[in-house]
């Protein structure tokens, strides 16, 4: 699926100038939620033959990979726009450290739940809904600050 991921990032690059980061983030979260619902409905208790199951799996992965660039890029962009310049490096370091811990802990946790997909996907769905509610609650604050200073080159 790497070509799809590349196309997704190119779509984000193309849409970024004409839409806000927060709108792209909401779109990505909605696509990820749809993907998680799809996986909960069709993959938690699989039924049918190999072809049907493979098709259901591919649709779930397709949706997840489609939403990923629309979540990853705008959240970093918004984070850098909304944090103070003097603490940006430290804040991005903390953000990346938490992402690194999640990259290690997520697969370890999920491997233990491979036999109980309802719990694994349900927790993922719960986290997605939590993030979506938090983004919705802070939607009006997720704007780039207006720079009132005018810099005149000399």
N, C-alpha and C positions, 0 to 999 in steps of 0.2 A: 503493500500500500504506500510506499514512499512517493510515487508520482502524485497520488491523491493529496498527500501531506504538502508537497511542494505547490500544487495547485491551490490548496487552501491558504498557504502563506502568501502566495501571489495575489489571491483574491483579497486578503486582508490589506496588502500593500496598495492595491488598486482602490479599495473602498475607503481607506483611511482618510484621504484628503477631503472626501465628500460626505463623511459621516463622523459622528463623535466616537471617541473611545468607549464611552459608556454604552452607546447603542450597539457597537460591535460586541462588547462583553455580554450584554443581555442576549443578543442573538446566539452567541456561542454557548451560553448557559442553557438556553432553551433547547438547542440541538442536543447537548449532552444529556439533558433530562429526558428528552424523547428517546435517545439511545438507551438510557438506563431503563426506562419503562419497557422498551422493546425487549431488552435482555431479560428483565424480570418476567415478562409475560411468556416469551418463547423459549428462553434458554435455561431457566431455573429448573423446570421439569420438562425436559425435551421429549417430544413425541414425534413419531414419523420415521421415515427412512433417511438414509445417509444424505441424499440429495436435498431433501427438504431441510434437514438440520444444518447442512452446510450453507444453504441459502439464507436461513435465519441468522446464522452466525456472521456471515459476510455482511448482511444488512446492518447488524448491530455494530460491527467493527467499522463499517463505512461511516455510519452516523457519528460514532465516537471520534474518528479521525477527522471528520468534517468539522466538528465543533472545536477540536483542540486548538487550531491556530486562532480562532476567534475568542478564545479564553486566554491563551498564553500571551499574545502580543499586547492586547489592550490593557491587561492588568499590570504588566511591567511599565507600559507607557503612562498609565494613570498614576502608578506608584511614584514614578520619577517626577511627574508634574506636581503631585500633591504633597510631597515631602520637602522639608526645608533643605536648601542647598548645602548648608554646613553639616548636616547629618545624613545626607543622601548615601554616601559610601557605606557608612555603618549600617544604615537601614537596609540597603540592598544586600549587604553581607548577611544580615540576619535572615532576610527573606530567602536568599539562596541556601543558607544552612538548613533552614526548615524544609525547603524543597529537597535537599540532599537526603535529609533524614527520612522524609516521606518516600523518596525513591528506594531507599533500602528497606524501610519497615513495611511499606505497602505490599510488595510481593511476598515477604515472609508471613505477614498476617493472612493474605489471601490464600497462600498455599495450605495453611491450616484449615481453611474453610472451603476447600475445593469440593468437598462432599455435601456442603450445605450452601448452595448458591443463593438461597433466599436471604440468608443473613449477610453474606458478602455483598450482594447487589443492593440489599435493603439499606445497609450502612452507607454505601456509596450514594444511593438515592437521597438518604437523609442529609449527608454532607452537601450534596449539590443543592438541595432545597434550602439548607441553612445559608449557604453562600448566596443563593438567589434572593432570599428574604433580606439578607444584610445589604446586598447591592440595591435592592428595591427601596429599603429604608433610607439608604444614604444617597439615592440617585441624584437628588438636587444638589448635593455637595460634591459630586464627582465631576467637577468642571475644572478646566485649567484656569488658574488664577490670572486675572487680567493684569498685564504689566502696564503700569501708568507712567513708568520712567521712559523718557525718550533719550536714546543714545545717539548722539551726533558724532559721526567720525570726524577726526581732525586731520 
